[in-house]
């Protein structure tokens, strides 16, 4: 597993709040709330679930991250309420959607259609998407997928990687509201970067042939060369639907282990 420190670092570029909308989403998040940089977690319990409590928590936030079980009507209602209040304060909303097999951008459900129009929606797979990142099966599959989705999307402006893009850069990348998709490529050994690049590009071409925006994040060891990273970026650029497409290289996170020979490339796409 890539060894990234769990120390929480607040970003000067934005105040990030994260909340679970119900019991199921809380269970999924158990064990990872201290594993994502720069995020202030809180729970919709008691007074904090009231309109005044929600308002107090949101009024100083720049980004609200909502973890919601889309198969549960109560959680979806809470998500809708949070998004409405956040919108009133001009807070950017990003929703990580659990159990979202039926999630469609043209949904006739009033809550889902409103979320698509006002927030960034990122579905989280139920089955294990990153088995090579789990040690001793400590994390449930959906929890592991959520952790690495948040690291690939949110840590890019809070964890202090090599590139150091800021809150404004990532906010611009997610300026278009609606459905985003997450893809990963993994490699190990002497040709780790090439294997990861090919896997990522093939997955995206198969499932998402037209991409207007791509956020790329790379987790690797010290052995990964600049040339290999360049090839990954070029591969991602080739996936854009036209010359006006937007590619943001979120950041490059290096393992402190000099012998580490694996690489994980994550891409968040829209289009």
C-alpha positions in Angstrom: 0.0 0.0 0.0 1.3 3.5 -0.8 2.3 5.0 2.5 0.8 8.5 2.6 0.9 10.2 6.0 -2.5 10.5 7.8 -1.7 13.9 9.3 -4.5 16.3 8.6 -3.3 19.5 6.9 -5.7 22.4 6.5 -5.4 24.1 3.2 -5.1 27.9 3.2 -7.0 27.9 -0.1 -10.4 26.7 1.2 -12.3 25.3 4.2 -13.5 21.8 3.4 -16.3 20.2 5.3 -17.4 16.6 4.9 -20.6 15.0 6.2 -22.4 11.7 6.0 -26.2 11.8 5.5 -27.2 8.7 7.4 -26.3 5.5 9.1 -25.1 3.6 6.1 -22.9 6.3 4.8 -21.4 6.7 8.4 -20.6 3.0 8.4 -18.9 3.2 5.0 -16.8 6.2 6.3 -15.7 4.4 9.6 -11.9 4.3 9.7 -11.1 6.8 7.0 -12.1 10.1 8.5 -8.5 10.7 9.6 -7.1 9.6 6.3 -7.9 12.5 4.0 -5.9 15.7 4.3 -7.5 19.0 5.1 -11.1 17.8 5.7 -13.2 18.7 8.7 -15.7 15.9 9.3 -19.0 16.3 11.1 -22.2 14.3 11.6 -25.9 15.1 11.1 -26.8 14.1 14.6 -29.0 16.0 17.1 -28.7 19.8 16.9 -26.3 19.6 13.9 -29.1 18.1 11.8 -31.4 21.1 12.3 -31.5 24.0 9.8 -29.7 26.3 12.3 -27.1 23.6 13.0 -26.5 23.0 9.4 -26.3 26.7 8.7 -23.7 27.1 11.5 -21.5 24.4 10.0 -21.8 25.6 6.4 -21.6 29.4 6.6 -17.8 29.5 6.6 -17.2 26.5 4.3 -15.8 26.8 0.8 -16.4 23.1 -0.2 -19.0 20.7 1.2 -18.3 17.0 0.6 -21.4 14.9 1.1 -21.3 11.1 1.4 -24.8 9.8 0.6 -26.4 6.4 0.1 -28.5 7.1 -3.0 -30.6 3.9 -2.4 -31.9 5.3 0.9 -34.7 7.9 0.6 -33.9 9.4 4.0 -30.2 9.9 3.1 -31.1 11.4 -0.3 -33.5 13.8 1.4 -30.7 14.9 3.8 -28.4 15.3 0.9 -30.9 17.5 -0.9 -31.4 19.6 2.2 -27.7 20.1 2.7 -27.2 21.0 -0.9 -30.0 23.6 -0.8 -28.5 25.3 2.3 -25.0 25.2 0.9 -26.2 26.8 -2.3 -27.7 29.7 -0.4 -24.2 30.4 1.0 -22.5 29.9 -2.3 -20.7 26.8 -1.0 -19.3 24.4 -3.7 -20.9 21.0 -3.2 -19.4 17.6 -4.2 -21.4 14.5 -3.6 -19.8 11.0 -3.4 -22.8 8.8 -4.2 -22.9 5.3 -2.7 -25.2 2.5 -4.1 -25.9 4.6 -7.2 -26.4 1.9 -9.9 -29.5 3.7 -11.1 -28.0 7.2 -11.0 -28.8 9.0 -14.3 -28.2 12.6 -15.2 -31.7 12.8 -16.8 -33.4 11.3 -13.8 -37.0 12.2 -13.2 -36.5 12.2 -9.5 -36.7 15.8 -8.4 -33.9 15.4 -5.8 -31.5 13.8 -8.2 -32.2 16.2 -11.0 -31.7 19.1 -8.7 -28.4 17.7 -7.5 -27.1 17.2 -11.0 -27.9 20.8 -11.8 -26.2 22.3 -8.7 -23.5 19.9 -7.6 -20.7 17.6 -8.8 -21.8 13.9 -8.4 -19.2 11.2 -8.2 -20.5 7.6 -8.0 -18.5 5.2 -5.8 -18.3 1.5 -6.8 -19.6 -1.1 -4.4 -17.2 -3.8 -5.5 -13.5 -3.5 -4.8 -11.8 -1.4 -7.5 -8.4 -1.1 -5.9 -7.5 -4.5 -4.3 -3.8 -3.8 -4.5 -4.2 -0.9 -2.1 -5.7 -2.8 0.8 -3.6 -4.4 3.5 -5.0 -7.3 5.4 -8.6 -6.5 4.2 -8.9 -3.8 6.8 -11.3 -1.7 4.7 -14.5 -2.8 3.2 -14.6 -2.5 -0.6 -16.8 0.5 -0.9 -14.9 2.2 1.9 -11.6 1.6 0.2 -13.0 3.0 -3.1 -14.3 6.1 -1.3 -11.0 6.7 0.4 -9.0 6.7 -2.8 -11.6 8.7 -4.6 -11.3 11.4 -2.0 -7.5 11.3 -2.0 -7.4 11.6 -5.8 -9.9 14.5 -6.0 -9.6 16.4 -2.7 -6.0 15.9 -1.6 -4.7 17.5 -4.8 -5.0 20.9 -3.2 -4.5 20.1 0.5 -1.8 17.4 0.8 1.3 19.2 -0.6 2.3 17.1 -3.6 4.9 18.0 -6.2 2.8 20.3 -8.4 0.9 22.2 -5.7 -2.3 23.3 -7.5 -4.7 25.2 -5.3 -8.4 25.3 -4.5 -9.2 27.7 -7.3 -7.6 25.3 -9.9 -9.7 22.3 -8.8 -12.8 24.4 -8.4 -12.4 25.5 -12.0 -11.9 21.9 -13.1 -15.3 21.0 -11.5 -17.0 24.2 -12.8 -19.5 22.2 -14.8 -22.1 20.6 -12.6 -23.3 17.0 -13.1 -22.0 13.5 -13.3 -18.3 12.8 -13.1 -16.6 9.3 -13.3 -13.6 7.9 -11.6 -11.1 5.6 -13.3 -7.8 4.0 -12.0 -4.8 2.4 -13.6 -2.2 0.4 -11.6 1.2 -1.0 -12.3 4.1 -2.5 -10.5 7.7 -3.6 -11.3 10.0 -2.2 -13.9 7.3 -1.2 -16.3 4.8 0.1 -13.7 4.1 3.4 -15.3 3.5 2.0 -18.7 1.2 -0.7 -17.4 -0.8 1.8 -15.3 -1.1 4.2 -18.3 -2.3 1.6 -20.7 -4.9 0.2 -18.1 -6.2 3.7 -17.4 -6.5 4.8 -21.0 -8.2 1.5 -22.0 -10.7 1.8 -19.2 -11.7 5.4 -20.1 -11.9 4.7 -23.8 -14.2 1.8 -23.2 -16.5 3.4 -20.8 -16.2 7.2 -21.4 -15.2 7.9 -25.0 -16.1 11.6 -25.0 -14.4 13.6 -22.2 -14.6 17.4 -21.9 -12.6 17.6 -18.6 -10.1 15.3 -16.9 -8.5 15.6 -13.4 -5.4 13.4 -13.2 -3.6 12.4 -10.0 -0.6 10.1 -9.7 0.6 8.2 -6.6 4.0 6.6 -7.1 7.4 5.8 -5.8 10.7 7.7 -6.2 11.7 5.4 -9.0 9.1 6.8 -11.4 10.8 9.1 -13.9 9.7 12.5 -15.3 9.6 10.8 -18.7 7.1 8.2 -17.5 4.9 10.8 -15.9 5.0 12.8 -19.1 3.8 9.7 -21.0 0.9 9.3 -18.6 -0.1 13.0 -19.1 0.1 12.6 -22.9 -2.1 9.5 -22.7 -4.7 11.4 -20.6 -4.6 14.3 -23.0 -5.4 12.0 -25.9 -8.7 11.1 -24.2 -10.1 14.6 -24.4 -12.9 14.9 -27.0 -11.5 18.0 -28.7 -8.8 20.7 -28.5 -11.0 22.8 -26.2 -11.0 20.0 -23.5 -9.5 20.7 -20.1 -6.8 18.5 -18.5 -5.7 19.3 -15.0 -2.8 17.4 -13.6 -3.9 17.4 -10.0 -0.7 16.4 -8.3 2.0 13.7 -7.9 2.3 12.1 -4.6 5.5 10.3 -3.8 5.9 7.4 -1.4 8.5 7.9 1.3 9.7 4.3 0.6 12.7 4.3 -1.8 12.0 0.7 -2.8 8.4 1.2 -3.7 7.8 0.1 -7.3 4.1 0.6 -7.8 2.1 3.4 -9.3 -1.6 4.3 -9.2 -3.0 6.8 -11.7 -6.5 8.2 -11.0 -8.6 10.1 -13.5 -11.8 12.0 -12.8 -13.7 12.6 -16.0 -16.6 14.6 -17.2 -18.3 14.4 -20.6 
